[in-house]
Amino acid sequence: MALNSSKHKFIYDLPFEEKAELCRMLNQNEKYEELAGLMGYDVSQIQTLRCEYNPTDELLTNWGHHNHTIAELFMLLSKMKHYQAMVPLLSFVDSKFHPLFYNGEGNLQKLFRKDKQLLKLGAQNFNQDKIPDKNKAKVIVNNTTDDDRKILNCENFELQNELPSHSNNLLASIPEIFSTTLPRISYNELAAATENWKRENLLGKGGFGTVFKGIWKNTEVAVKKIEPRGSDYDESYALQLEQSFREIKILNSLPHENILPLYAYSIGGEAPCLVYQCMKNGSLEDRLHLRHGTPPLNWLQRQEIAKGTARGLQYLHTIHEKPLIHGDIKSANILLDKNFEPKIGDFGLAREGSVDDSMKVSRIQGTRPYLPEEYIFGRNLSTKIDTYSYGIVLFELATGLSAHDKTRPINKRLKDYVDSLNDTDIYLLKDKKAGEMYDEIFRYLMSLGKWCSNKLAEHRPEMAVVYKKFKN
């Protein structure tokens, strides 16, 4: 078979026959569990996979939503020494990666003795033939899995100082990376605030940390404990710290009523930590799906959440000469305080945009069901990416449905599902849990969602215009 690496680059591009063969091999003897571990899945997530009819297919589909490449999968399989499973992928990865298969299959000892660095290639090294510089921060392939996770490219990390690859050096470099007026507190102080990281205080786990509820300075807070995941400790930890440093810099410099407040940070202890305002009502995603036994949001609450989120986004896009593009707007990243006021969180993928509206980037980031085609396929970065993502969130608010649902036989993406219905049938999607009244709010959320998620970026409104629509 001819090399198809340019045509079939991402996991979701993998042809059906090759993917089916790969699934067959990895389903045998539960090899998908080892692969899931390398991707960063935790025990509970792997247990969920076991309940699936085709667990490997579910794993690859989920991972593929975050724009992971076939080359990344190829590298993970080489770490597993599952050379048989690498065979279906050979035609879809650049020949520079083939030594991972041929050397490993023919002479494992030689591979591990002489080519260890090749196994640690990061995503930013895909276009170079030489072994990466040890002193540069690398982006590895085993740090992302579920819908709250995504992959970064160090070339797009816009801090003034280049970050070294080892976490100790990263921590030592903090004063040079950013200046902040945020208080720096001790790890022991946060351990006490969370009752020594008591399990009952666990709020959730994400790709870059575990979040605990705590009481600090007589204030209820959420403490993100940044812990290494996966097998490549140094590289994974470096990426986790980079994302956290970015978030500290942004949240400290751009306070706003619709942006998640960051109270303090901690470094130098057992693990770096970030201290946020505690969001009493969790994420919008959790509330829409009634997780943890919460009551449904009514239509007036949904309208105010949409309005507040628009206010926060227009602030990010207009506060400086160059817009700040969040890059990962989704219901999971919109948090609700005790009054259901929305706060935009998770700025680890945020990037400064161009005054000329759009610019080309080397790598896409974010969560695929929320991303427009001109970004996924054309790599055009602009504020209109956030507008599109916001449009998908409006659909979620109006329908109560997920942005992506694999149980739908067709139109698994909510955007495709909405577009497939005419104006009469669109009312079938109205979320009855929000109440029977306020049809006009449902209509408005759907209409605005269609405008914001227009296929053509130039036909989408700026977020400042969207916010004004809520005020009229």
Disulfide bonds with the S-S distance in Angstrom:
none
